[in-house]
């Protein structure tokens, strides 16, 4: 599953990252220890011509090298495409052939051994905070498609699970100053995080508000080694 997220680094540089999340469960793949990369001079990763080229390259490398597409980082006018393969042989030739079928871009390409898939696991794959923002975006997009007015305040439910009752209770106490209230206790007897709760708060669900609320809750749940299972609400 291809997903994307945006971030700003410590130097204030904005980037857009696209990543195949489905590779995570099998990463690293021992039979594909080579990292192949292609840097393309292109400021818009969503440009139709670039997407056509990228998709052609993904298909070509998959069929000719059995390579897997790991993701793309777009920043400072370049799109950095990354793949993993069993061998780098003919990679540069395949890039040149594919480029010849499309609009010509200035580019650089190379390869290196990355048997631990550090590029994928450490730079492309989203950390838990970014994963949370991705989940938030999907929920908000679904609400917008249903005609929601995000600025309208309404009751929002949040779901949590912990390994012990005491951890759950400490977590709930920590939320009181932030205006949350307990709706009900729940249990998941099929998990080692058995003890759960649904907490609620009335507020808008704009992107900014949701980000602020969910990141605060995620930090709080980590203090007690629990799991945050996301949120839901009714249409506003």
C-alpha positions, 0 to 999 in steps of 0.5 A, spaced: 500 500 500 502 506 497 502 512 502 504 519 503 506 524 508 509 531 509 514 533 514 519 539 515 526 537 517 530 541 523 533 546 517 526 548 515 526 544 509 519 541 506 519 534 503 513 529 501 515 522 502 511 516 498 512 509 501 510 502 500 507 500 507 506 493 505 514 492 505 514 493 512 512 486 515 518 482 510 523 488 511 529 487 510 528 482 504 535 478 504 534 476 497 534 483 495 540 487 499 541 492 493 539 499 494 538 502 487 536 510 487 535 515 482 535 522 483 530 526 478 530 533 477 523 535 478 519 540 483 512 536 482 512 529 484 504 529 482 506 532 475 502 527 470 508 526 466 513 524 472 507 520 475 507 516 468 515 516 468 515 513 475 510 508 474 513 505 467 520 505 471 517 501 477 514 496 472 520 496 468 525 494 474 520 489 477 519 485 470 527 486 468 530 486 475 525 483 480 526 490 484 521 492 489 519 500 489 520 502 496 518 510 495 520 517 493 522 523 497 521 529 494 525 535 496 528 542 494 526 540 486 528 533 486 525 527 486 529 521 490 526 514 488 528 508 491 528 501 490 531 494 492 533 488 488 538 482 488 543 485 483 544 492 481 546 490 474 543 493 468 539 498 473 542 504 469 541 501 462 534 500 464 533 507 467 536 510 461 531 506 456 525 508 461 527 515 460 527 515 453 520 513 453 518 519 456 520 527 458 527 527 459 529 529 466 536 531 468 538 525 473 543 521 477 543 514 479 547 509 483 546 503 487 549 500 494 548 494 498 543 496 504 542 489 506 538 491 513 534 496 509 536 502 513 534 507 507 527 504 508 526 502 515 529 509 518 528 514 512 522 512 508 517 508 513 513 513 517 515 513 525 509 512 530 507 520 530 507 520 522 503 514 522 498 517 527 497 524 522 496 519 516 490 515 520 488 522 522 488 525 514 484 518 512 479 519 517 478 527 516 478 525 508 472 520 509 468 525 513 469 531 508 467 526 503 460 525 507 459 533 507 462 534 514 463 541 516 470 540 520 469 547 524 463 544 528 464 542 535 461 535 536 463 529 541 469 526 539 471 519 542 478 516 543 480 509 544 485 506 548 488 499 551 493 498 556 496 492 560 494 493 567 488 496 570 493 501 574 496 504 568 489 505 565 487 509 571 493 513 571 492 515 564 485 517 565 487 521 571 492 525 566 487 527 562 482 530 566 486 537 566 485 537 558 477 536 558 476 529 557 471 525 560 470 517 561 465 514 556 466 507 558 471 501 560 472 496 555 476 490 554 480 486 549 481 479 552 484 477 545 490 481 547 495 483 552 493 490 552 486 487 555 484 494 559 481 499 555 477 505 555 473 510 551 474 517 552 470 523 549 471 531 548 467 536 545 471 540 540 472 541 532 475 536 528 479 541 523 486 538 521 490 543 526 485 541 532 486 533 531 493 534 530 494 537 537 489 533 540 491 526 538 499 528 539 498 530 546 494 523 547 499 519 544 504 522 548 500 521 554 498 513 552 506 512 551 507 514 558 503 508 561 506 503 555 499 503 552 496 503 545 492 508 542 487 506 537 484 512 534 478 516 534 471 517 531 465 522 531 459 523 528 458 528 522 457 535 523 
